[in-house]
Amino acid sequence: MVAAKQKRATAEATAKAVAKNLAVPLYHQIFLLLRDEIISGQRPHGSLVPTEQDLSQTYGVSRITTRRALDELAQNRLVERKRRVGTRVIYEPASPPIEASIEQALESLLTLGRTTKVKLIEYSDEVGEASVLGMLHLGPNEHVIRAVRVRWLENKPLGCVVSYMPAKLGLDFSRAELEAHPMIKLLERTNLKIGTATQTISATSADAALASMLDVEIRAPILRIGRVLFSAGGEPLLYTMAQYRADRYQIRLDLHSFGDNKDAAGSMEVATSAPPEPKAAPRRAKAATRAAKAKSQATSKTPKLALADVERAEPPAAPSPQPALGKATPGSRLSAALRLGLRRR
């Protein structure tokens, strides 16, 4: 009875992700949702996608609609459809993971937890979805502890974080603990020792449910961060899917070289403010530029009319400064999907 209620509640919550009053066709909305799940790694290579009938019940639409969504996935070479076999994911990310330090990454996450407020939306023990069970290396129909929280910064929603823990770990946190501390901090208080983590950063857009939760327009840009935390023995402890407003959240990496590996990533910093507007070039710099151009033109015996045109010309715009962070360290803006393999050094 309880399992049936949980299943109905999950179906109702998923159905809200599709907006029937939106100008975007329903089949394309479902295509975008499934595409984002595939690209982010929630549905890994080789996994089966739900059938037309299952998707029809999940999203409250006809089988014709779900069939068209699956056909669009196949046309984009994300899945392969075979009669009597089903629809299987064939997408594989092209880029290899980048090694980085887990200590500095966790410190950045803890800093974010201290500087933002959290509201707990849901907390339940339920049968995990297939994609979640795969991330946590669990078998079919195993239970997970699911927590849905919204992070707030300066009285505005910043992002939605959904966390999953294997129920067999026997961990149970109170509502007050979940709203006061990051999940990683709560895990550190137990006897479990954190070893490594894998992290995927990608771009997506807000569906109807997420747009309502984060107070943004439907299809607004979203920064998605998927993370699996492992114990020192390699056992998955926590799977987190965080979705942040792109206008209020940025990721910044400090890149260092380790031996011969010149592309290795160092510390990861999290910025929660938009980059400042570029400052105008100083007046003296403008005057010097105009004088240099005028002198060059005079040497070439340029007519006076051309000199006047040079004096009216503006120098090139100054480069935009980097966003301010907790640490004043050099770094580079991240603008594409990135996978990190986080390890202790």
C-alpha positions, 0 to 999 in steps of 0.5 A: 500500500505504501509502495503504491502511494509512493509510486503514484506520488512519483508519477504525479511529480514527474508529470508536472515536468511536462507543461501542456500549456507550453508552446513546445510540443509535448513529445519534444518536452519529453525528448528534452527531458530524456536527452538531458538524463542521457547526456548527464549520465543518469541513463548510462550507455547500454541502459534500457529506456522505459517503454512507450507504455511506461512513458505514457503513464509516467507523463500522462500522454498518449503512446503516439506522443512518447513514440515520437519522443523516442524516435527523436532520440534515435534520430539524434543517435542517443538511443537505438530502437530494436523490435522485441528488444527495446530502446537502449542508450548508445550515447557515450561521452567523448571526453575522458575524465580529468583528475582533480583533488577531492579535498579542495572540491569538498571544501568548496561544497562545504563553504557553499553550504555555510553561505546558503540557506536550505529548505527541505522539500521531501525526505523519504525511503523508497524504491529507487529508479533504475538510473539511481540504482545504477549510479549507486551500484544497487540491484533491482527494487532496492531502497534508497533514502531520497532528500529534495532540498532547495538552496537559497541565497540572499532570499532568492532560490539558487538551486535544487539538490536531490540526494540519494543514499543506499537505505542499507547503510542504515543512516537516518538524519533529522529534518533539522540536520538536513536543513542545517548541514550539507549532506557531505558534512553529515556523512563525515560525522558517521564512521564512513570514510570518504575516498573518491568521487566522480562528477559531471557538469553539464548544461540543461534547461528548466522544465515546468516543475524546476522552473516553479521551484527556482522561480525562473522561466520554463526552459531557462538555462540551468547548470547541472552537477551530478556527483557520486561519492565513494567510500575508501573501499569503493562503495557508493555512499551518495548520489547527488543531482544538483541543478542551479540557476545559470544566472546566479551560479558559476563553476571556476577551476584552478588549473595546475600541472602535475608532472608531465600532465599539463591539463590536470585540474587543481582546486575547484571553486564555486562562485554564487554571484554573477561576474561584474561588468567590465570597467571602462579603459582609463582615460590616460590609456585612451589618450596614449592609444590615440597619440600612438595611432596619430604618430604612426599615421603622420609618419606615413604622410596620412591626410589630416582627415584620416588623422581626425578619424583616428582621434575619434576611434576607440581603443579595443575593449578591456578584457572582462575580469574574473568573478570574485570568489572566496579565494583570490586565485587565478582560474578559468571560466567553465563553459562546457560539459566537464567530467571530473574524477576526484581523488585524495592526494 
